[in-house]
Amino acid sequence: MTPVFEITARDSQSQARAGKLTTPHGVVNTPAFMPVGTQGTVKTLSIEELKACGIEILLSNVYHLSLRPGQKVLEAAGGLHCFMAWEGPILTDSGGFQVFSLASLRTINDEGVIFSSHLDGAVHRLTPEKVIEFQRAIGSDILMPLDECVRYPCERPEAERAVARTTGWAKRSRESFMKVISSPEGARDPLRDFSAAPRPRNDEMKDGVRPLLFGIVQGATYPDLRQEALERLLPMGFDGFALGGFSVGEPRGLLFELLPETASRLPAEKPRYLMGMGEPLDLVEAAACGVDLFDCVIPTRHGRNGLAYTWEGRLNLRHAAFETDPKPVDPACECWACRTYSRMYIRHLLKSDEMLGLRLLSFHNVWFYGRLMAMIRLGVTRNQLTGLRERLANLYQPRLEEAFP
Amino acid sequence: MTPVFEITARDSQSQARAGKLTTPHGVVNTPAFMPVGTQGTVKTLSIEELKACGIEILLSNVYHLSLRPGQKVLEAAGGLHCFMAWEGPILTDSGGFQVFSLASLRTINDEGVIFSSHLDGAVHRLTPEKVIEFQRAIGSDILMPLDECVRYPCERPEAERAVARTTGWAKRSRESFMKVISSPEGARDPLRDFSAAPRPRNDEMKDGVRPLLFGIVQGATYPDLRQEALERLLPMGFDGFALGGFSVGEPRGLLFELLPETASRLPAEKPRYLMGMGEPLDLVEAAACGVDLFDCVIPTRHGRNGLAYTWEGRLNLRHAAFETDPKPVDPACECWACRTYSRMYIRHLLKSDEMLGLRLLSFHNVWFYGRLMAMIRLGVTRNQLTGLRERLANLYQPRLEEAFP
């Protein structure tokens, strides 16, 4: 039987590793970047375009999908993969983060959360069990348990309470997960559900590969709390571990102070996922700390704002400097947008509020992230990651705010 | 030397004809539909997608392009084709219609129009000569002279005044056109300008084919006025004739009362262009009246509003009936959107304000229009247009308002 996670190479100069993560919908080469498809679509992009960018796994979200289109529609589609016509793996976030940031929260207690939808104000209830059942029902490949994600800064008592709640919920999530995947309904080959649907089947499906459940380590900026959280999660038997509660407003310096130790304490043989990160330099530096999975809205959201990620650094295509610039967005890039369109044209599209401009920059940026991850993996395999780290450190100032004061 | 327009087949049951229109950027098979790329982009679509839809010629617009990005930028790009990366023919409308509908008009007299931009209120002046020079400078294949387009209903004195002004402007436009294309600047191979630019060249360019200038026949709903306008335009030597001032609010019945005679009076050997039309049934019926060229925002604008054109008629994808419908938008359609995505998914995208939904319906609709025109041409060539006319009459009620009361 294929192991869930196999480490195929290690970098001698850092903690970085390259590996293969096997899911019901195929294998993901790690370190991997997951574009964010919150509402069942990576904004502006088609699945063909995502594949062309070398993307192997997408992230979607229980909070958004459960509100719209809802479980009934997703089940009628034969699952989320069929619904969005994406044949590769999907990781679904539990929605904890969104409940605390988007919804107006009504009640949170050890049982779960009650909140009002940001769409129509309707009252909904999420429990650890419901979150797992929903993810299983829509055919997610990697499930995340409900967690309580705190903002930075967070006082220690609040962080302690959130860790206690998150680990309690993790236990119930794991129990619920074992129940749904071992029930006749849950244990069946997930592709069996899809065979009746008119969508193409994924040939990379490995027989007998079950969905995966990750544990989420919280603990804010308190290393001992994070250690305690991890120790309570370890015996529960998760398939991988996520670092939650980063990228919530803390200074970058603090994150990279905490990350090496926090990451290295996670079980070495299991995949590690740093939630919600990040800028190109963050990705390579976190990979150097031994992180395997990333997700972030940056390439698409910043693309829609006119920002391009290139091998010359960031470019703001709205800038007047590009008014008559006939060069492609990134002369070193071979993506479809760079092969076809010029900076001056894209600037015109952005100034004219034309959707094609948002498409082109989203595509280019996801392509850039796809190439970046391929180079990180190659850097590990060839033991040359240090060169790439230096190159990115020169190109990318740590924070966007510093580049665009 | 290749003739500008060659009629290759005629329908025996109607006035429809199929032909080939040769422009500096290639040959257009007629009857042809031109998607509208007002701001130098057909909204949401890439040029690859337009080509995949079988589109051979685009329409753009002097009013919009001269305000943004402006002549300086377009010249720096090596012309509009290079700017938007479209290698095929482009017809540019003069902007008369937009001056009267979008801008706040300051002055109109026989000299030209002075107006305030709808973008920033800045005052601009258009004269027949400036409009021709602009179109020549950006490398348009088919130029349209400045005209005064009146709305429906239009009292006779106003229509008479507009005809007099439009024909006076036509004469000056033609003189200006002859000057710019016979000057050393204007006479040079338009591709010479492009050779320095980094964009691919169009191999279909025919040596010695110059840009074309069409005359615009106005006259509102008064047949004798339209006849008078035509008679004044004929001696000026235009390469083709456009029917302006239709699709400006008149009842469809009135249009198709006027169109057969109005179209048949245009010179049979020159291309005929019905400006701003229309619905699928309008296209086939106007083609049956002998019209060769069409443009309309319908496939893209209605697509962005959730409306799909199919071989089963119009579908409003926002409708709750499609909430769990796994079928493609049009089961009879082979376009990329229909091969990949379901009605239920597109409905979800529309409800979630996701741009991919607007892209998919715009693409599907332009594909439908591309297929429709190919079927009209085939209908003429095989002398089977009547069957297609009946099929569309059954599928498409005359007006959208009637389909969606």
Interface residues (C-beta under 8 A of the other chain):
Chain A: Q39 G40 T41 K43 T44 L45 S46 I47 E48 R68 P69 K72 V73 A76 A77 G78 C82 F83 M84 A85 A197 P198 E323 T324 P326 K327 W336 T340 Y341 S342 M344 Y345 H348 L349 K351 S352 E354 M355 L356 L358 R359
Chain B: Q39 G40 T41 K43 T44 L45 S46 I47 E48 R68 P69 K72 V73 A76 A77 G78 C82 F83 M84 A85 A197 P198 R199 E323 T324 P326 K327 W336 T340 Y341 S342 M344 Y345 H348 L349 K351 S352 E354 M355 L356 L358 R359
